[in-house]
Structures are given as structure tokens and as C-alpha cells.
């Protein structure tokens, strides 16, 4: 039995610091400097936005989207078994560390990203994503262990708020090198961006030591030692899957979350490329806009958490999903940069709200007296990762076929519409979540 006090402020802050540590990856690598740098160096006079990847000719943004989709697919297939293994072997923190170091080192490897190293760099890009996915999955599983049901909305929002502040802090540090390279005598135009990728890995690895030092070790849930360990992992996976099928709120919530995550996560990944291709805003305006999104998301996380306390999680999520549909339709008709900034503001507000509230909603629906939270949370994370796979593939295929990224954005509204209908089926459990 893990022995520690729930809602302990120091423990909660330490847990939230993992969001501070790894969110730098999400902003710099997924959303700002990397997409801008990647688009710039893979767009040439000879081929335009077409690149050669191991002999295959493909649109540059389609290649990066596919690389991420494959990384997410691998992790979606592996996480349920890794999480079951972690619960049985008491290795929750071990895997959290392992994926952190893998992701951080891959980010550092992107320091060597130039057009002539495209293939290797795309591999590093995908591996960094796998490290991020794994670290988040095991960190999420601590939420029901460190906070009581009535505090999980607030604690989840606190984690995302720390993440948004942390990533913006590192982003500003990176800006010093990107926009003022002459201060450091930098003459290689690609160095500031590549150095930013290195800093992301370093930031991630260093600040992750805070949760690593304070989060409790998990106790092995081993029973009969005569049973082969792999069989135990398989049995644990099957048992958790069986329990999830019997918990009606979770059984209804996960499909809704799947379609909503398909839209949200895809938008977060492609936002910078969308702004560049549709409006040609340039690196400075794009990156400033993405930072605005992160700052607004802090308010969104706490705002939706407070609404959930009054109206219940599901009602608030339904309203948020409707706003996402509006955002997708608006993006299709986007004509100028001021409209883009308005949409970006709405994306930030809704992004912070839906991410924090979805995580805490799932946590509240779980049995609160269990220790094998990793295995249960792996199904939440796998749902999200599979959603990203389908979302990115769909987004990429539509752009590849129509050569119009607006069509891809519009199609995402269909995912949100399905998610809204499915979330409506969870509405009857809303009163259980008003804590």
C-alpha cells in the first residue's frame, strides 16, 4: 500500500512540475519553432514543399504528420502492456523516467537537423514524441493517487497551468537566440532553432528531477510468484479491460473522448503549419500567436474547472465541444491575420478547458480505492494516442489529395460533432461529477 497524504500541497506541486518540464516539448517541438524551421528548410525552389524521404516523394507537412502518427500508433499498442507491467512490478516511476530520458535525448538529437539529415531527424522527431507520450501516460496515472475526487479538477488544471507557464518560459529563452543571434556572435542561421531543440531536451530532463524526487514509488502488485510474469501482465491487462467494460460511465466516456481528442490534438499539432500555409504569417507572428494560445489556455483550464464545479463536468465539456466545431468552421473561411488571432484566442481558451477537464473527468470516474491506476489510465492515454493517429492521417490524406489544408481543418468538425453526440450519452452521470 502506498503511504502518503492525498492533497498534500508539496506533492501536488511536485507532480505538476512534470507538466512544467515536458510541456516545453509540446510548445517548441510540436507547435512553434520546430514546425516553422521544418517548413522553411524543407521548402525549396526546385521542389516547393515536396521532400524526398528514403526515395518517396511526399508533401513536407504530410511527412511530419505521418511520422507523428506512427509514433503515436506504436505507443498506443505498447502502453496497455507496459502499464500493466508497471503496476505489477512496481515500476510506475521507472517507466516515467525511462520515457523522459528517451524523449529528452531525442530532442537533443534534433540539434543536428539540417536538410541533408532529414531522414535521421524525422526518426529523432518521432522518438521524441514517443518519449513525451510515455512520460505523460505514467504521470497522469498519479492523479487519483495524489488528489481526492473533489480536488482532481483543480489539481489537473494546476498541472496544465504549470505546463503552460513552463513552456512559455523556455520559449522566451529560446527567442533570445532566435531573434537576437548577434548577441552571441551566431552566424549560422539554423543554429538558434537547432539549439532551441537541444534546450528543450535539457529543460525536460532537469526539471523532471523534481517529480522524480517526490512522487512515491509504487508497490508491486504481485500475487502467486509461480505464475510466469508475462502471464501476469496479460492477466492484469485483461482484468482492467474487463473492469472498464463494467463501469458504464467510463465505457461511454472513452468513445466520446476519442473523437474529441482526434480534433483537439490534431489542431494543436498543425496550427503553426496551417497559419503559415494559409496566411504566410511568418515565424515571428506565428510563434507569438502560439504563445498567446498557451497563456490563454491557463485561464481556460481554471475557468472550465470552476464551471465544472457548478454545472458538472459533462455539461461544460458539451459546451466546449460545440465551441470547437465553431472553431473548425471558422478556420475554413479564414481570410486575414486578425481573424487568425481571434480563432487562436478561442483555441487557447477551449484547449486549456478540454484538456484539464477531460483528464479529471476520467480520474473521477475511476474506482477511487485502487492502486493499479497506471493500467486504468493507460486506456485513457491509448484512446488519446489512437485518436491522434487517426486525426493526423485523416488531416494528411485530405491535404495530400486536395492540396488544400483548409479542407483538412473543416473535416475536423465532423469528429467534434460525433464526439458531442457520444458525450451526450454520458450526461446522465453529470451529477456524479459535481464535486
C-alpha positions in Angstrom: 0.0 0.0 0.0 1.4 3.4 -0.9 1.7 5.6 2.2 1.3 9.3 1.6 -1.2 12.0 2.2 -3.6 13.0 -0.6 -3.9 16.7 -1.5 -0.5 17.4 0.1 0.4 20.7 -1.5 4.1 19.9 -1.8 3.4 16.6 -3.5 0.8 18.2 -5.9 3.3 20.9 -6.8 6.0 18.3 -7.5 3.6 16.3 -9.7 2.6 19.4 -11.6 6.3 20.2 -12.2 6.3 17.3 -14.6 3.9 19.3 -16.8 6.3 22.2 -16.4 9.2 20.0 -17.6 7.7 18.2 -20.6 5.4 20.9 -21.9 8.4 22.6 -23.5 8.5 19.7 -25.9 4.8 20.3 -26.8 5.3 24.0 -27.5 8.8 24.3 -29.1 8.9 21.0 -30.9 5.2 20.3 -31.8 3.8 23.8 -32.1 6.3 26.7 -32.7 10.0 26.7 -33.6 10.3 23.2 -35.0 7.3 23.4 -37.4 8.5 26.8 -38.7 12.1 25.7 -39.0 11.0 22.4 -40.6 8.7 24.1 -43.1 11.5 26.6 -44.0 14.3 24.1 -44.7 12.1 21.6 -46.5 10.6 24.1 -48.9 12.9 24.7 -51.9 12.8 26.5 -55.2 13.2 23.2 -57.1 10.5 21.1 -55.4 8.4 23.5 -53.4 7.0 21.7 -50.4 7.8 18.2 -51.7 10.6 16.3 -50.0 12.3 13.0 -50.6 12.2 10.6 -47.7 14.0 7.3 -48.3 13.2 7.7 -52.0 9.5 8.6 -51.5 8.2 12.0 -52.7 5.8 13.5 -50.2 4.5 16.9 -49.0 6.7 18.1 -46.1 3.8 18.6 -43.6 2.3 15.3 -44.6 5.6 13.6 -43.8 5.8 15.2 -40.3 2.2 14.4 -39.6 2.7 10.7 -40.7 5.9 10.4 -38.6 3.9 11.6 -35.5 1.0 9.3 -36.3 3.3 6.3 -36.5 4.9 7.2 -33.2 1.5 7.6 -31.5 0.4 4.3 -33.0 3.4 2.4 -31.6 2.8 3.9 -28.2 -0.9 3.2 -28.3 -0.2 -0.5 -28.9 2.5 -0.7 -26.3 1.1 1.3 -23.4 -1.6 -1.1 -22.1 1.0 -3.8 -21.7 3.7 -1.5 -20.3 1.3 0.0 -17.8 0.2 -3.5 -16.7 3.8 -4.5 -16.3 4.5 -1.2 -14.3 1.6 -1.9 -11.9 2.6 -5.5 -11.3 6.3 -4.8 -11.0 6.0 -1.6 -9.1 7.8 0.3 -11.9 5.5 3.3 -12.4 8.2 5.8 -11.8 10.9 3.7 -13.6 8.9 3.9 -16.9 8.2 7.6 -16.3 11.9 8.2 -16.0 12.7 5.9 -19.0 10.4 7.7 -21.4 11.5 11.1 -20.1 15.2 10.4 -20.8 14.4 8.8 -24.3 12.3 11.8 -25.3 14.8 14.4 -23.9 17.8 12.8 -25.6 15.9 12.6 -28.9 15.1 16.3 -28.7 18.8 17.0 -28.1 19.5 14.9 -31.2 17.4 17.4 -33.3 20.3 19.8 -32.8 21.8 18.1 -35.9 18.7 18.6 -38.0 19.5 20.0 -41.4 18.0 19.2 -44.9 20.8 16.7 -45.6 20.0 14.8 -42.3 16.2 14.8 -42.9 15.7 11.0 -42.6 17.6 10.7 -39.3 16.0 13.9 -37.9 12.5 12.6 -38.7 13.4 9.5 -36.7 14.5 11.7 -33.7 11.3 13.7 -34.1 9.2 10.5 -33.9 11.2 9.1 -30.9 10.9 12.4 -29.0 7.1 12.1 -29.5 7.2 8.5 -28.1 9.1 9.7 -25.0 6.6 12.5 -24.5 3.7 10.2 -24.8 5.1 7.6 -22.4 6.1 10.2 -19.8 2.7 11.8 -19.8 0.9 8.5 -19.5 2.7 7.4 -16.4 2.5 10.9 -14.9 -1.3 11.0 -15.4 -1.7 7.8 -13.6 -0.6 9.5 -10.3 -3.6 11.9 -10.3 -6.1 9.7 -8.5 -3.3 8.7 -6.1 -2.3 12.2 -5.0 -5.7 14.0 -5.0 -9.2 13.2 -3.7 -12.2 13.3 -6.0 -13.3 16.7 -5.0 -9.8 18.1 -5.8 -9.0 16.4 -9.0 -10.4 19.0 -11.3 -8.3 21.7 -9.6 -5.2 19.6 -9.4 -5.5 18.6 -13.1 -5.9 22.3 -14.0 -2.9 23.2 -11.9 -0.8 20.7 -13.8 -1.8 22.1 -17.1 -1.3 25.7 -15.8 2.3 24.8 -14.7 2.9 23.3 -18.1 1.7 26.3 -20.0 3.8 28.7 -17.8 6.9 26.4 -18.1 6.8 26.0 -21.8 6.3 29.8 -22.4 9.3 30.4 -20.1 11.6 28.2 -22.1 10.1 29.6 -25.3 11.1 33.1 -24.3 14.6 31.9 -23.5 14.8 30.3 -27.0 13.5 33.6 -28.5 16.6 35.4 -27.3 18.7 33.1 -29.5 16.3 33.0 -32.4 15.7 36.8 -32.7 18.9 38.1 -31.4 21.7 35.7 -32.6 24.1 38.6 -33.0 24.2 39.0 -29.2 26.0 35.7 -29.1 28.1 36.0 -32.2 25.9 33.4 -34.0 26.4 33.5 -37.8 24.8 30.1 -38.8 21.1 31.0 -39.4 20.0 27.4 -38.5 21.9 27.3 -35.1 19.3 29.2 -33.0 16.5 26.9 -33.9 18.6 23.8 -33.5 20.0 25.0 -30.2 16.4 25.5 -29.0 15.7 21.8 -29.7 18.7 21.0 -27.5 17.4 23.3 -24.7 14.0 21.5 -24.8 15.7 18.2 -24.0 17.9 19.7 -21.3 14.9 21.6 -19.7 12.8 18.4 -19.8 15.4 16.3 -18.2 16.5 18.7 -15.5 13.0 19.8 -14.2 11.7 16.2 -14.3 14.0 15.5 -11.4 11.6 17.4 -9.1 8.7 14.9 -9.5 11.1 12.1 -9.7 12.4 13.1 -6.2 9.0 13.5 -4.6 6.4 11.1 -6.3 6.1 7.9 -4.4 7.4 4.6 -5.6 4.6 2.1 -6.5 4.4 -1.2 -4.7 4.5 -4.3 -6.8 1.1 -6.0 -7.1 2.4 -9.5 -7.4 0.4 -12.5 -6.3 1.4 -16.1 -7.0 5.1 -16.0 -7.9 4.7 -19.4 -9.6 2.8 -17.7 -12.5 5.0 -16.6 -15.4 5.4 -12.8 -15.1 4.3 -12.2 -18.7 1.1 -14.1 -18.0 0.6 -11.8 -15.0 0.9 -8.8 -17.3 -1.6 -10.3 -19.7 -4.0 -11.2 -16.9 -3.7 -7.7 -15.4 -4.4 -6.2 -18.8 -7.4 -8.4 -19.3 -8.7 -7.8 -15.8 -8.5 -4.0 -16.2 -10.2 -4.2 -19.6 -13.0 -6.3 -18.1 -13.5 -3.8 -15.3 -13.6 -0.9 -17.7 -16.3 -2.6 -19.7 -18.3 -3.0 -16.5 -18.1 0.7 -15.5 -20.8 2.3 -17.6 -19.7 5.9 -17.3 -16.1 5.1 -18.5 -17.5 2.8 -21.2 -19.5 5.7 -22.5 -16.9 8.5 -21.9 -13.9 6.9 -23.7 -15.5 6.8 -27.2 -16.6 10.5 -26.8 -13.1 11.4 -25.7 -11.7 9.6 -28.7 -13.4 11.7 -31.2 -12.9 15.0 -29.3 -9.2 14.2 -28.9 -9.0 13.5 -32.6 -9.9 17.1 -33.3 -8.2 18.8 -30.4 -4.8 17.1 -30.6 -4.6 17.4 -34.4 -5.4 21.1 -34.2 -2.6 21.6 -31.6 -0.1 19.9 -33.8 -0.9 21.5 -37.2 -1.8 25.0 -36.0 1.5 26.6 -36.9 1.7 24.9 -40.3 -1.9 26.0 -41.0 -1.2 29.6 -40.3 1.9 29.6 -42.4 0.3 27.9 -45.4 -3.0 29.8 -45.4 -1.8 33.3 -44.5 2.0 33.2 -44.8 2.3 35.0 -41.4 6.0 34.4 -40.9 7.9 32.9 -38.0 7.6 35.9 -35.6 3.8 36.3 -35.8 3.2 32.5 -35.8 5.3 31.9 -32.7 3.8 34.9 -30.9 0.3 33.5 -31.6 1.1 30.1 -30.3 2.5 31.6 -27.1 -0.8 33.6 -26.8 -2.6 30.3 -27.1 -0.6 28.8 -24.2 -1.2 31.8 -21.9 -4.9 31.9 -22.7 -5.0 28.1 -22.0 -4.1 28.7 -18.4 -7.2 30.8 -17.9 -9.2 28.2 -19.9 -8.1 25.4 -17.6 -9.1 27.2 -14.4 -12.2 28.7 -15.9 -13.6 25.4 -17.0 -12.7 23.8 -13.8 -14.7 26.4 -11.9 -17.7 25.9 -14.2 -17.5 22.2 -13.8 -17.8 22.6 -10.0 -21.0 24.5 -10.5 -22.6 22.8 -13.5 -20.8 19.4 -13.7 -18.0 18.2 -16.0 -20.1 16.7 -18.8 -22.3 19.8 -19.3 -19.2 22.0 -19.5 -17.5 19.6 -21.9 -20.5 19.6 -24.2 -20.4 23.4 -24.5 -16.6 23.3 -25.1 -17.1 20.7 -27.9 -19.6 23.0 -29.6 -17.1 25.8 -29.5 -14.5 23.5 -31.2 -17.0 22.9 -34.0 -17.3 26.6 -34.4 -13.5 27.0 -34.5 -13.1 24.4 -37.3 -15.7 26.0 -39.5 -14.2 29.5 -38.9 -10.8 28.2 -39.8 -12.1 27.1 -43.2 -13.3 30.6 -44.0 -10.2 32.3 -42.6 -9.2 35.4 -44.7 -6.8 37.6 -42.7 -4.4 37.5 -39.7 -6.8 39.3 -37.3 -9.3 36.5 -37.8 -6.5 34.1 -37.2 -5.7 35.8 -33.9 -9.3 35.6 -32.8 -9.5 31.9 -33.6 -6.2 31.4 -31.8 -7.7 33.0 -28.7 -10.6 30.7 -28.8 -8.3 27.7 -29.4 -6.3 28.6 -26.3 -9.4 29.0 -24.1 -11.0 25.8 -25.2 -7.7 23.8 -25.3 -6.9 24.5 -21.7 -10.5 23.7 -20.7 -11.0 20.4 -22.6 -7.5 19.0 -21.7 -7.7 19.6 -18.0 -11.4 18.7 -17.7 -11.1 15.5 -19.7 -8.3 14.2 -17.6 -10.0 15.0 -14.3 -13.4 13.6 -15.5 -11.8 10.3 -16.3 -10.0 10.3 -13.0 -13.3 10.9 -11.2 -15.0 8.0 -13.0 -12.4 5.5 -11.8 -12.8 3.5 -8.6 -11.1 5.7 -6.0 -9.7 2.8 -3.8 -7.4 1.1 -6.3 -3.6 1.1 -6.7 -3.3 -0.1 -10.3 -4.1 3.4 -11.7 -1.4 3.1 -14.4 -3.2 0.3 -16.2 -6.5 2.1 -15.9 -5.0 5.4 -17.1 -3.3 3.6 -20.0 -6.7 3.1 -21.6 -7.3 6.9 -21.4 -3.9 7.6 -22.9 -4.2 4.9 -25.6 -7.6 6.4 -26.6 -5.9 9.8 -27.0 -3.0 8.4 -28.9 -5.1 6.4 -31.3 -7.2 9.5 -31.8 -4.1 11.5 -32.8 -3.1 8.7 -35.2 -6.5 8.8 -37.0 -6.6 12.6 -36.8 -3.2 13.2 -38.3 -3.6 10.5 -41.0 -7.0 12.0 -42.0 -5.6 15.5 -41.9 -2.6 14.5 -44.0 -4.6 12.4 -46.5 -7.1 15.2 -47.2 -4.3 17.7 -47.7 -2.4 15.3 -50.0 -5.5 14.6 -52.1 -6.9 18.2 -52.3 -3.7 20.2 -51.8 -5.8 22.5 -49.6 -5.2 22.5 -45.9 -8.5 24.3 -45.3 -10.4 21.2 -46.3 -8.5 19.2 -43.6 -9.4 21.8 -41.0 -13.1 21.7 -41.9 -13.2 17.9 -41.8 -12.1 18.0 -38.2 -15.5 19.5 -37.3 -17.1 16.1 -38.1 -15.0 14.5 -35.4 -16.2 17.0 -32.9 -19.8 16.6 -34.0 -19.6 12.8 -33.4 -17.8 13.5 -30.0 -20.7 15.8 -29.0 -23.3 13.1 -29.7 -21.4 10.5 -27.8 -20.7 12.8 -24.9 -24.4 13.5 -24.7 -24.8 9.8 -23.7 -22.6 10.5 -20.6 -24.8 13.4 -19.5 -26.9 11.3 -17.1 -23.7 10.8 -15.0 -23.1 14.6 -14.7 -24.4 14.8 -11.1 -21.8 12.3 -10.0 -19.0 14.7 -11.2 -20.2 17.8 -9.5 -17.6 17.8 -6.7 
